[in-house]
Amino acid sequence: MTRNDIDVIVVGGGVVGNCVAGFLAEAGKGVMLIDEGKGGGSTANAGSLHVQMQSRFMQLYPQNVPGMQRQLPLYPKAVRFWQALEKKLGADFEIKKNGGLMVAETEEQLAFLHTKAAQERLLGLEVDILDRADLDRMAPYLGPAVIGAEICFDEGKLNPLQCNAAIHRWLISLGVVLREGEAVKTLKREASGFRVETARGAVFRSGMLVLATAAGTAPLAGQLGIHIPARAEPLHMNITEATAPMIGHLVQHADRMITLKQFATGQIVIGGGWPADIVGDRNHPTVRLDSLIANATLARHIAPQIAPLRIIRTWAGVNTSVDGKGVLGPVSSVEGLHFAIPGDAGYTLGPLSADMVANMVLGRDPGEDMTDYTPMRFA
Ligand SMILES: Cc1cc2nc3c(=O)[nH]c(=O)nc-3n(C[C@H](O)[C@H](O)[C@H](O)COP(=O)(O)OP(=O)(O)OC[C@H]3O[C@@H](n4cnc5c(N)ncnc54)[C@H](O)[C@@H]3O)c2cc1C
């Protein structure tokens, strides 16, 4: 493919940009994907397939709850979309849909889960409230402090390392032109399309441009006169050594920051949104000792059998926060420009969000009412 055959440039090679590039290439478009190579949420995430509303986001951003509720029906679809993608690529994403538990330790937390579950049921989710006797049967790994939980049957987990590798192989097989380790510095809309210049001084042109740049979006969008308030949210993660299978579910808490799950390798991944730092000239996400200790302490409180396991690795990654909802689709002021930023739990939503954007780029029906996700809401 020569530079003249490029129909669409996709900037940002996380799960969303990669999938947008793949879907467009499958539809016959000449696609170039440019990624800075710093890695974003897609290379750092915990592999939770989230469906129920996360208490962390409800507490942090109560103003976003109505938007979260409207977006909720997308999540079970997004999980099914991951399953279909796994099948299509003939890959093993290690997807397990064993359900997700949001646990409560007090009557107040349980009451919150009852209210949340009632709202979610109205929005079409399959959820239920479990008491301690149910949990003794279904999740005996939970510690004595847990008195009940909400179960969401569509939740689960996957292995992002497997997914990212398989999606990358798919792009290569489709002939997507990959420019990796190269940051886009300058964007201009010219009469015939976009002029895209990288930090290495390479210049590319295309009629269509997709920005799937997550936390890196604001400065690029600003050059085209668009305001997208995407912020970097550095988060902490831990993973233990492998042990015998014990935690089948995705586990979260009604009031505290925790996600727990066990990979097919037997390792237990512990996250949940504890903060990390961004440091140095290159703005690298860096782990915090206080997050490591607090996160691990809470994990063994919830599932005491974790206590003897060694944490073999910790890492930090950059999540992207906008207003809880995806920023997906075109803007009326710049012809040919599309944004592709998923909503909260963006790895879960990634491939489905990418499919919606790719369909809009192709002039096809995205399959959803996109009003809530329009980038124009920040204008
Ligand atoms: C620690 C952690 C745990 C998480 N756990 C989960 C989870 O369990 N489940 C879940 O659903 N979600 C989770 N998330 C969120 C999820 O990972 C992200 O929402 C999702 O991966 C975002 O995908 P993306 O493609 O939009 O962005 P990213 O993966 O952030 O990719 C954006 C890409 O854009 C590139 N880029 C940016 N600016 C430029 C530029 N100027 N030029 C070129 N390239 C550029 C970056 O290099 C990056 O590769 C987690 C996030 C973190 C940080």
PDBQT file of the ligand as one rigid body, heavy atoms in Angstrom, charges set to zero:
ROOT
HETATM    1  C1  LIG A 401      -4.942  -0.193  35.541  1.00  0.00    +0.000 C 
HETATM    2  C2  LIG A 401      -6.187  -0.190  34.700  1.00  0.00    +0.000 A 
HETATM    3  C3  LIG A 401      -7.113  -1.223  34.854  1.00  0.00    +0.000 A 
HETATM    4  C4  LIG A 401      -8.253  -1.237  34.052  1.00  0.00    +0.000 A 
HETATM    5  N1  LIG A 401      -9.094  -2.305  34.165  1.00  0.00    +0.000 NA
HETATM    6  C5  LIG A 401     -10.151  -2.404  33.327  1.00  0.00    +0.000 A 
HETATM    7  C6  LIG A 401     -10.952  -3.574  33.359  1.00  0.00    +0.000 A 
HETATM    8  O1  LIG A 401     -10.679  -4.514  34.107  1.00  0.00    +0.000 OA
HETATM    9  N2  LIG A 401     -12.007  -3.647  32.511  1.00  0.00    +0.000 N 
HETATM   10  C7  LIG A 401     -12.316  -2.629  31.641  1.00  0.00    +0.000 A 
HETATM   11  O2  LIG A 401     -13.312  -2.735  30.938  1.00  0.00    +0.000 OA
HETATM   12  N3  LIG A 401     -11.543  -1.508  31.565  1.00  0.00    +0.000 NA
HETATM   13  C8  LIG A 401     -10.464  -1.387  32.379  1.00  0.00    +0.000 A 
HETATM   14  N4  LIG A 401      -9.659  -0.288  32.310  1.00  0.00    +0.000 N 
HETATM   15  C9  LIG A 401      -9.977   0.753  31.326  1.00  0.00    +0.000 C 
HETATM   16  C10 LIG A 401      -9.554   0.326  29.928  1.00  0.00    +0.000 C 
HETATM   17  O3  LIG A 401      -8.320  -0.327  29.948  1.00  0.00    +0.000 OA
HETATM   18  C11 LIG A 401      -9.497   1.515  28.977  1.00  0.00    +0.000 C 
HETATM   19  O4  LIG A 401     -10.681   2.267  29.071  1.00  0.00    +0.000 OA
HETATM   20  C12 LIG A 401      -9.365   1.056  27.531  1.00  0.00    +0.000 C 
HETATM   21  O5  LIG A 401      -8.301   0.156  27.389  1.00  0.00    +0.000 OA
HETATM   22  C13 LIG A 401      -9.170   2.268  26.643  1.00  0.00    +0.000 C 
HETATM   23  O6  LIG A 401      -8.862   1.845  25.345  1.00  0.00    +0.000 OA
HETATM   24  P1  LIG A 401      -8.490   2.936  24.259  1.00  0.00    +0.000 P 
HETATM   25  O7  LIG A 401      -8.102   2.219  23.035  1.00  0.00    +0.000 OA
HETATM   26  O8  LIG A 401      -9.586   3.946  24.179  1.00  0.00    +0.000 OA
HETATM   27  O9  LIG A 401      -7.268   3.745  24.885  1.00  0.00    +0.000 OA
HETATM   28  P2  LIG A 401      -5.802   3.329  25.289  1.00  0.00    +0.000 P 
HETATM   29  O10 LIG A 401      -5.657   1.882  25.499  1.00  0.00    +0.000 OA
HETATM   30  O11 LIG A 401      -5.442   4.259  26.418  1.00  0.00    +0.000 OA
HETATM   31  O12 LIG A 401      -4.968   3.682  24.015  1.00  0.00    +0.000 OA
HETATM   32  C14 LIG A 401      -4.779   5.000  23.552  1.00  0.00    +0.000 C 
HETATM   33  C15 LIG A 401      -3.569   4.971  22.659  1.00  0.00    +0.000 C 
HETATM   34  O13 LIG A 401      -3.417   6.250  22.053  1.00  0.00    +0.000 OA
HETATM   35  C16 LIG A 401      -2.047   6.490  21.877  1.00  0.00    +0.000 C 
HETATM   36  N5  LIG A 401      -1.859   7.928  21.716  1.00  0.00    +0.000 N 
HETATM   37  C17 LIG A 401      -2.282   8.923  22.533  1.00  0.00    +0.000 A 
HETATM   38  N6  LIG A 401      -1.895  10.123  22.054  1.00  0.00    +0.000 NA
HETATM   39  C18 LIG A 401      -1.228   9.868  20.889  1.00  0.00    +0.000 A 
HETATM   40  C19 LIG A 401      -0.589  10.689  19.919  1.00  0.00    +0.000 A 
HETATM   41  N7  LIG A 401      -0.522  12.028  20.034  1.00  0.00    +0.000 N 
HETATM   42  N8  LIG A 401       0.000  10.098  18.848  1.00  0.00    +0.000 NA
HETATM   43  C20 LIG A 401      -0.035   8.745  18.699  1.00  0.00    +0.000 A 
HETATM   44  N9  LIG A 401      -0.620   7.927  19.587  1.00  0.00    +0.000 NA
HETATM   45  C21 LIG A 401      -1.219   8.478  20.670  1.00  0.00    +0.000 A 
HETATM   46  C22 LIG A 401      -1.400   5.907  23.133  1.00  0.00    +0.000 C 
HETATM   47  O14 LIG A 401      -0.038   5.562  22.906  1.00  0.00    +0.000 OA
HETATM   48  C23 LIG A 401      -2.269   4.679  23.401  1.00  0.00    +0.000 C 
HETATM   49  O15 LIG A 401      -1.687   3.500  22.889  1.00  0.00    +0.000 OA
HETATM   50  C24 LIG A 401      -8.504  -0.203  33.098  1.00  0.00    +0.000 A 
HETATM   51  C25 LIG A 401      -7.573   0.822  32.960  1.00  0.00    +0.000 A 
HETATM   52  C26 LIG A 401      -6.425   0.833  33.735  1.00  0.00    +0.000 A 
HETATM   53  C27 LIG A 401      -5.429   1.935  33.551  1.00  0.00    +0.000 C 
ENDROOT
TORSDOF 0
